[in-house]
Amino acid sequence: MLIPSHLLHGKKILLGVTGSIAAYKTLELVRLYTKAGAQVRVVMSPAAKKFIQPLSFEALSRNAVLDDTNESWSDDFNHIKITQWADLMVIAPASANTIAKLANGIADTMLTQCALAFPGVKLLAPSANTHMIQNPLIQGSLKMLAIANYDIIPTQTKELACQTTGEGAMAEPLEIFWHTARALLQNRFWQDRRVIVTGGGTIERLDDVRYISNFSSGKMASALAAALFVRGADVNLIATRFDAELPKALHTIDVESSAEMAEYLHDSIRIAKKGKLSKPSLIHDEPIALIQKEPFLFMAAAVSDYVPEHPQSGKLKKEMLGEHWNIAMKLNTDLFSAIPKEGIKTVAFKAETNPDAAACNARNLLERTGGDAVCLNVIDASNPFGGDTNRIDFITARESVSLPEGDKLSVALAILDRAESL
């Protein structure tokens, strides 16, 4: 997925690096941050410098690295001023030693002093040997940090530097990047709102080796899911195709046919629309009703208009089919029309190839289905299926707005901005 160069424009990130072999991966994280427009300053623990030299981070961030040897009080190069400068602090990798220190408020290095001084939410990406990360003391420390203004980015299971396979490897730089973007870009409208996105072209089987589908790549749906993730939404992506670089924290459901998509879609809508939440009152023991935010559905999937009337088991042989194969098709259920619209905001996607009739067809879709908005996508040589950019008109009953053409993640964020007014 193409990450726009303006995504983190103007954001200031203080990146802490501790003594772990995974420190070399943090160089890629700095590159991702700076390519997305963020300003990055790095603070290193003494142990981190055993694995990688400060010069490497300085070359990528274009800023001097703060460590235990060079703190200055004549400018902002100290653990107080640099934390006042930052919008967010990220510690990646976070060694078991540093995790234990942070949980107990120990500030015996420049990095732990910065962590203690930074008042906002801090992202922590642990990295340690499996037995070390699973040690009850470290697990207890992580639980303590999770309730003390730290967001813990889960480790992954893979072959570690100690040549054993197990839990404890630091999350990949791209995954840390997505969590960072979420921490910096989420807003109150989308935060914790349940949102369903469908994507990709459905696959309708003729037999066990052949199928009918379409050219939809699923890239726009993946971009929407990523945009919703960084805005803070609780996203459920139901699709036939997924971008390989999606945030791992996204909930995804892999489907094939329109019937399978319909089943999961209706179940997901039912769950998303579940009434009110309640919790005990802090004053009385009576429950307090909390109104759940109205969920959204972005129907970006290209669902087959027709499906095979008689799909077969096994493989149909050409000797049996003969010189001509006439495939009987039947009209498929219109999933967007069939969705109950009460209690959920719905946005359809419509691809058209005739620019003269496209807007009229999109408005007709709204009137026919009762949806709240439609994203019109006119397919042509400059805006093909499967491209990395898109051109969308956001149409409601009241207005039609042409969104700026751009990479699909930027377009997705623009769609979300418009959807907030529905």
ZIPENOR-V822054 format. One line per field, one symbol per residue. phi: phi as a letter, one per 20 degrees, with the letter a starting at -180 (. if undefined). psi: psi as a letter, one per 40 degrees, with the letter a starting at -180 (. if undefined). burial: # if it has 16 or more other ideal C-beta (glycine too) atoms within 10 Angstrom, else .. A space follows every 10 residues. Layout:
# ZIPENOR-V822054
phi->???
psi->???
burial->???
This chain:
# ZIPENOR-V822054
phi->.feffdgdgn eddedecdfb ffgfffffff fffffeneec cdcdegffff ebeggffffe emcfeebfdc fcdebeebfe fffffeebdc dbedfgffgf fffdmecdcf ffffffefee fdecdfbagg fffeggffff ffffffdcmd deegfceafe femddrfpff gfgfffgfff fffedfcffe gmefcdcdbn efddfebfcc bdbbefenff ffffffffff eofedcddbe ccffdfgfff ecceccefff fffffffffg ffeghdebbf ffedeefded fffffccdee feegfccgfc fdemdfeffe fnfcceefcc fefeffffff efnbeccedc ecddffdfff ffffffffdm feaceeceeb febegnfecb ccdedcfebc ceegfaffff ffffffffff ef
psi->hhhieedfhe ihhhhhhagi dedddddddd dddddeeihh ihhiiddded diiddddddd efiihhaeef hheeaefied dddddidihh hhihiddddd dddefhgeid dddddddhea hhhhgihiid dddehddddd ddddddeffh hhhiiihahi defihaiehi iidddddddd ddddeiidde hehhhhhiii hihhhdaeei ihaaeheedd dddddddddd eeighhhhid iihefihdei hihhiciddd dddddddddd ddehbiiiii iedieiihhh hiihiihhge ighhdiihdg iiiahhiddd dadihhhhii hihhdddehh ehehhhhihh hiehddeddd ddddddddee idihhhhhha degiheieii hhhhhaddih hhihiaiddd dddddddddd e.
burial->#.##..##.. #.######## ###.###.## .###.#.### #####.###. ##.#.##..# #...###... .......##. .##..#.### ########## ###...#.## #####.##.. .######### .##....#.. ##..#....# ###.#....# .....##### ########## ######...# ..######## ######.... ####.##### ########## ########## ###..##..# .##.#.##.# ##.##..##. .#........ .......... .##.###### ####..##.. .......... .......... .#..##..#. ...####### ##.....##. .##.##..#. #########. .........# ######.... ..#..##### ######.##. ..
